[in-house]
Amino acid sequence: MIGDRAAGHGHPCFIVAEIGINHNGDLELARRLIDAAADAGCDAVKFQKRTVEVVYTPEELARPRENPFGPTNGDLKRGLEFGEAGYREVDAHCRERGLLWFASCWDEGSVDFMERFDPPCYKIASASLTDERLLRHHRKTGRPLILSTGMSTMDEIRRAVEILGLENLVLLHCTSTYPSQPEELNLRTIETLRREFGCPVGYSGHEVGLQTTLAAVALGACVVERHITLDRAMWGSDQAASVEPHGFARLVRDIRVIERAMGDGVKRVYDSELPIRDKLRRVDFDGGVQ
């Protein structure tokens, strides 16, 4: 369970709209993205949380980088972070719209910060998969964990799973390029991860378009995460690899159709087929004429 939603194989796909940093540090934009996700029929939205001085070196923060918040990379990173007051507004708006929300935390202090909001789960980003201290800190919360596996070898994934354990763990197959090219998505890895670990496996996509995400669901992805944006041409590093509101609504709609179409694998003749069989089938195997 993730909050009040069942998540895992045999349950409806748990669909996450990743807002991440696409809010550009603007709470009104964050609210509009939450609304777009809710209108599309998503189960949850996800943000990112960093303690900037912990995640980045002083040299990286001081690096010149023109941006709306100032002349340095540090200005940018700090400008994209919401504090407690901001996340209180996020929390209230998500509750109003009936959405779960949670975050990818990039350091232990950010996990502690998010704990005050009682999140239904945590997402561990691909970049953090080899951060053993951070993995263990997440596990101490006792909450369900979603682990992205982009830019990681199978041995690294095995080690991360060994540290986290399989209880309340979902793995997400992922390719960590923005945007990802179709030939590098390797969607059959969803099946590989499921065979090896036996836990729920989903898909975090950064490609352009929806077709390959739908293919991931057909291959068994029980959680789907895509970035959401109001406009792919907006300023921001993740916007171009994101899905606009009308596209997200189509994605959710088509995932639900695929779920209905997958069935249980038991071959049967449906009542709706019987009139067609009577009309078109001329001979039975016993030689009788229809």
C-alpha positions in Angstrom: 0.0 0.0 0.0 1.1 3.5 -0.7 -1.2 5.7 1.4 -4.7 4.4 0.7 -3.8 3.0 -2.7 -2.9 -0.6 -3.4 0.3 -0.7 -5.4 1.9 -3.8 -7.0 1.3 -6.5 -9.5 -2.4 -7.4 -9.7 -3.5 -3.9 -8.8 -4.3 -0.8 -10.9 -1.1 1.0 -12.1 0.0 3.6 -9.5 0.5 6.7 -11.7 2.8 9.5 -10.4 3.2 12.9 -12.0 6.6 14.1 -11.1 6.6 17.8 -10.6 10.1 17.7 -9.3 11.6 21.1 -9.9 9.3 22.0 -12.8 7.5 24.5 -10.4 10.6 26.7 -10.9 10.3 27.8 -7.3 6.8 29.3 -7.8 4.1 28.0 -5.5 1.3 29.2 -7.9 2.9 27.1 -10.6 3.2 24.2 -8.3 -0.6 24.5 -7.5 -1.4 24.5 -11.2 0.7 21.4 -11.8 -1.0 19.7 -8.9 -4.4 20.6 -10.5 -3.2 19.3 -13.9 -2.2 16.0 -12.3 -5.5 15.7 -10.4 -7.5 16.5 -13.6 -5.6 13.9 -15.5 -6.5 11.2 -13.0 -3.1 10.6 -11.4 -2.7 8.9 -8.0 0.1 11.1 -6.7 2.5 13.9 -7.4 6.2 13.9 -6.5 8.6 16.7 -5.6 12.4 16.8 -5.0 14.0 18.0 -1.8 17.6 18.9 -1.2 19.7 20.5 1.5 21.6 22.5 -1.0 24.8 23.0 1.1 25.0 19.2 1.8 24.3 18.0 -1.7 26.6 20.4 -3.6 30.1 21.5 -2.9 31.0 25.1 -2.3 32.8 25.2 -5.6 29.7 23.9 -7.4 27.4 26.4 -5.7 29.8 29.3 -6.6 30.0 28.3 -10.2 28.7 31.1 -12.5 25.3 30.2 -14.0 22.9 32.9 -15.1 19.4 32.1 -13.9 16.2 33.9 -12.7 17.4 33.8 -9.1 20.9 35.3 -9.5 24.3 34.8 -11.2 25.5 31.5 -9.6 24.5 27.9 -9.5 23.9 28.2 -5.8 21.3 30.9 -6.5 19.5 28.6 -8.8 19.6 25.6 -6.5 18.3 27.6 -3.5 15.7 29.3 -5.6 14.2 26.0 -6.6 13.7 24.8 -3.0 10.5 25.2 -1.0 10.7 25.5 2.7 8.2 24.4 5.4 5.6 27.1 4.6 5.7 26.2 0.9 5.2 22.5 1.5 2.4 23.2 3.9 0.6 24.9 1.0 1.5 21.9 -1.3 0.2 19.5 1.3 -3.1 21.4 1.7 -3.7 21.7 -2.0 -3.0 18.0 -2.6 -5.4 17.0 0.1 -8.0 19.3 -1.4 -7.5 17.7 -4.8 -7.4 14.1 -3.4 -3.8 13.5 -4.5 -1.1 11.7 -2.5 2.2 13.5 -2.6 5.8 12.7 -1.6 9.4 13.6 -2.6 12.7 12.3 -3.7 15.1 13.3 -0.8 18.7 13.7 -1.8 20.2 13.8 1.7 19.4 12.6 5.3 18.3 16.1 6.4 15.8 16.3 3.7 14.3 13.0 4.8 14.0 14.3 8.3 12.4 17.5 6.9 9.8 15.5 4.9 8.9 13.3 7.9 6.9 16.2 9.4 4.4 15.9 6.5 3.8 12.2 7.1 4.4 11.2 3.5 2.9 7.9 2.2 6.3 6.8 0.8 9.6 8.0 -0.4 11.2 7.9 -3.8 15.0 7.3 -4.0 16.4 8.8 -7.1 18.7 6.9 -9.4 21.6 9.2 -8.5 21.2 8.1 -4.8 21.1 4.4 -5.4 24.7 3.9 -4.3 24.4 6.2 -1.2 24.4 3.6 1.5 23.9 6.0 4.4 20.9 7.6 2.6 19.4 4.3 1.8 19.6 3.2 5.4 18.2 6.5 6.6 15.2 6.1 4.3 14.6 2.6 5.6 14.6 3.7 9.2 11.4 5.7 8.5 9.5 2.4 8.0 7.7 3.9 5.0 7.3 2.2 1.6 10.2 3.0 -0.7 10.3 3.5 -4.5 13.8 3.0 -5.9 14.8 4.2 -9.4 17.5 2.2 -11.1 18.8 4.5 -13.8 22.5 4.8 -14.5 23.0 1.7 -12.3 24.5 -1.7 -12.9 22.7 -4.9 -11.9 25.4 -5.4 -9.2 24.7 -1.9 -7.8 21.0 -2.6 -7.8 21.5 -5.9 -6.0 23.6 -4.2 -3.3 20.9 -1.5 -2.9 18.2 -4.1 -2.5 20.4 -6.0 0.0 20.6 -2.8 2.1 16.9 -1.9 1.8 15.3 -5.3 1.9 12.4 -6.3 -0.3 9.6 -5.4 2.2 7.5 -2.5 0.9 10.0 -1.9 -1.9 9.2 -1.0 -5.5 11.9 -0.9 -8.1 11.6 1.4 -11.1 13.3 0.7 -14.4 14.7 3.9 -15.7 17.2 5.4 -18.2 18.7 8.6 -16.8 19.0 10.7 -19.9 16.8 13.8 -20.5 15.1 13.1 -22.9 15.9 9.4 -23.4 16.1 7.9 -26.9 13.8 4.9 -27.6 16.7 2.6 -28.4 18.2 3.2 -24.9 15.0 2.5 -23.0 15.5 -1.3 -22.9 12.0 -1.9 -21.6 12.4 -5.6 -21.2 14.5 -4.9 -18.2 11.2 -4.5 -16.4 10.8 -8.3 -16.8 14.4 -8.9 -15.8 14.1 -7.0 -12.5 10.8 -8.7 -11.7 12.3 -12.2 -12.3 15.4 -11.4 -10.2 13.9 -9.6 -7.2 10.3 -10.8 -7.2 9.1 -7.4 -5.9 6.8 -4.9 -7.7 8.6 -3.2 -10.6 7.5 0.0 -12.4 8.8 2.4 -14.9 10.2 6.0 -14.6 10.4 7.5 -18.1 12.1 10.5 -19.5 11.4 10.0 -23.2 9.5 12.2 -25.5 6.0 10.8 -26.3 3.8 8.3 -24.6 4.0 5.1 -26.6 6.9 3.6 -24.8 5.4 4.3 -21.4 2.3 2.5 -22.5 4.5 -0.4 -23.7 6.1 -0.5 -20.2 2.6 -1.0 -18.7 1.9 -3.8 -21.1 5.2 -5.4 -20.0 4.0 -5.4 -16.4 5.0 -2.0 -14.9 2.8 -1.5 -11.9 4.0 2.0 -11.1 4.5 4.7 -13.7 6.3 8.0 -13.2 6.6 10.8 -15.8 7.5 14.4 -15.3 4.6 16.9 -15.7 4.9 20.4 -17.1 2.4 23.1 -18.3 4.6 23.7 -21.3 7.6 21.8 -22.6 9.1 25.1 -23.8 9.2 26.6 -20.4 12.4 27.6 -18.7 13.9 24.7 -16.7 16.2 21.7 -17.1 13.5 19.0 -16.9 10.7 20.6 -19.0 11.7 19.2 -22.4 11.5 15.6 -21.1 8.1 16.2 -19.4 4.5 15.6 -20.4 2.0 18.4 -20.8 -1.4 18.2 -19.2 -3.4 17.0 -22.2 -0.7 14.4 -22.8 -0.9 13.2 -19.2 -4.7 12.9 -19.4 -4.2 10.7 -22.5 -1.5 8.7 -20.7 -3.7 7.9 -17.7 -6.7 7.1 -20.0 -4.7 4.7 -22.1 -3.1 3.0 -19.1 -6.5 2.2 -17.8 -7.6 0.8 -21.2 -4.5 -1.4 -21.3 -5.3 -2.7 -17.8 -8.8 -3.7 -18.9 -7.5 -5.3 -22.0 -4.7 -7.4 -20.5 -7.1 -9.9 -18.9 -6.0 -13.0 -17.0 -4.4 -15.0 -19.7 -7.2 -17.7 -19.7 -8.4 -18.4 -23.2 -12.2 -18.2 -23.3 -15.0 -17.7 -25.8 -17.0 -14.6 -24.9 -20.8 -14.4 -25.2 -20.3 -11.5 -27.6 -18.5 -13.9 -29.9 -21.2 -16.5 -30.1 -23.4 -14.8 -32.7 -20.3 -14.2 -34.9 -19.3 -17.8 -34.5 -22.7 -19.0 -35.5 -22.7 -16.8 -38.5 -19.2 -17.4 -39.8 -18.0 -20.8 -38.7 -19.1 -23.5 -41.2 -17.7 -26.8 -39.8 -16.9 -28.1 -36.4 -14.1 -30.5 -35.7 -16.5 -33.4 -35.5 -17.5 -32.7 -39.1 -20.9 -31.3 -38.2 -22.2 -28.4 -40.3 -23.0 -25.3 -38.3 
